[in-house]
């Protein structure tokens, strides 16, 4: 039962992280549209925070760190397996 519990927890954390990455990607696009920025521009965490509920930037439930990247590139998580598919 323990291995199934661990696998279930890892899957839930991965799904939550991918959802966070989707939110970050949407916030980047909203920031670019509202600020009249190009796809080559890179927002900062401070630029995006006001676009999230309670002005709080999401965090990876498994302890990974997020890299925002340019507007045209998807954000990434440092935790293995947590990736936003195109």
C-alpha positions as CSV (number, residue, x, y, z in Angstrom):
1,X,0.0,0.0,0.0
2,X,2.9,2.4,0.7
3,X,4.3,2.4,-2.8
4,X,0.8,3.1,-4.2
5,X,0.4,6.0,-1.8
6,X,3.8,7.5,-2.7
7,X,3.0,7.1,-6.4
8,X,-0.4,8.8,-6.0
9,X,1.2,11.7,-4.1
10,X,3.8,12.2,-6.8
11,X,1.2,12.2,-9.5
12,X,-0.9,14.7,-7.6
13,X,2.1,17.0,-7.1
14,X,3.0,16.7,-10.7
15,X,-0.6,17.6,-11.8
16,X,-0.7,20.6,-9.4
17,X,2.7,21.8,-10.7
18,X,1.6,21.5,-14.4
19,X,-1.5,23.5,-13.5
20,X,0.7,26.2,-11.9
21,X,2.8,26.3,-15.1
22,X,-0.3,26.8,-17.1
23,X,-1.3,29.7,-14.9
24,X,2.1,31.2,-15.1
25,X,2.0,30.9,-18.9
26,X,-1.4,32.5,-19.0
27,X,-0.2,35.3,-16.8
28,X,2.8,36.0,-19.0
29,X,0.5,36.3,-22.0
30,X,-1.9,38.6,-20.2
31,X,1.1,40.7,-19.0
32,X,2.4,41.0,-22.5
33,X,-1.0,42.0,-23.9
34,X,-1.8,44.6,-21.2
35,X,1.8,46.0,-21.2
36,X,2.1,46.0,-25.0
37,X,5.2,43.8,-24.8
38,X,6.7,41.6,-27.5
39,X,7.0,37.8,-27.5
40,X,10.8,38.3,-26.9
41,X,10.2,40.1,-23.6
42,X,10.6,38.4,-20.3
43,X,8.4,39.4,-17.3
44,X,9.7,39.2,-13.8
45,X,8.0,37.5,-10.9
46,X,7.0,40.9,-9.6
47,X,5.4,41.7,-13.0
48,X,3.2,38.6,-12.8
49,X,2.3,38.5,-9.1
50,X,-0.6,41.0,-9.4
51,X,-2.2,38.7,-12.0
52,X,-2.6,35.8,-9.6
53,X,-5.3,35.3,-6.9
54,X,-4.3,37.1,-3.7
55,X,-1.3,38.5,-5.7
56,X,0.6,35.3,-4.8
57,X,3.0,33.6,-7.3
58,X,2.4,29.8,-7.4
59,X,4.9,27.4,-5.9
60,X,5.7,23.9,-6.8
61,X,4.2,21.4,-4.3
62,X,7.3,19.2,-4.7
63,X,9.7,22.0,-3.9
64,X,10.9,22.8,-7.4
65,X,11.6,26.3,-8.6
66,X,9.9,28.0,-11.6
67,X,11.8,29.7,-14.4
68,X,9.5,32.1,-16.2
69,X,11.3,32.6,-19.6
70,X,10.3,34.9,-22.4
71,X,6.6,35.3,-23.4
72,X,7.1,33.0,-26.4
73,X,8.6,30.1,-24.3
74,X,6.7,28.0,-21.8
75,X,7.7,28.3,-18.1
76,X,9.7,25.4,-16.6
77,X,9.9,23.7,-13.2
78,X,13.3,22.5,-11.8
79,X,11.7,19.3,-10.5
80,X,12.1,16.3,-12.8
81,X,9.0,15.3,-14.7
82,X,7.1,18.6,-14.0
83,X,6.8,19.9,-17.6
84,X,4.2,21.9,-19.4
85,X,3.4,20.1,-22.7
86,X,2.7,22.2,-25.7
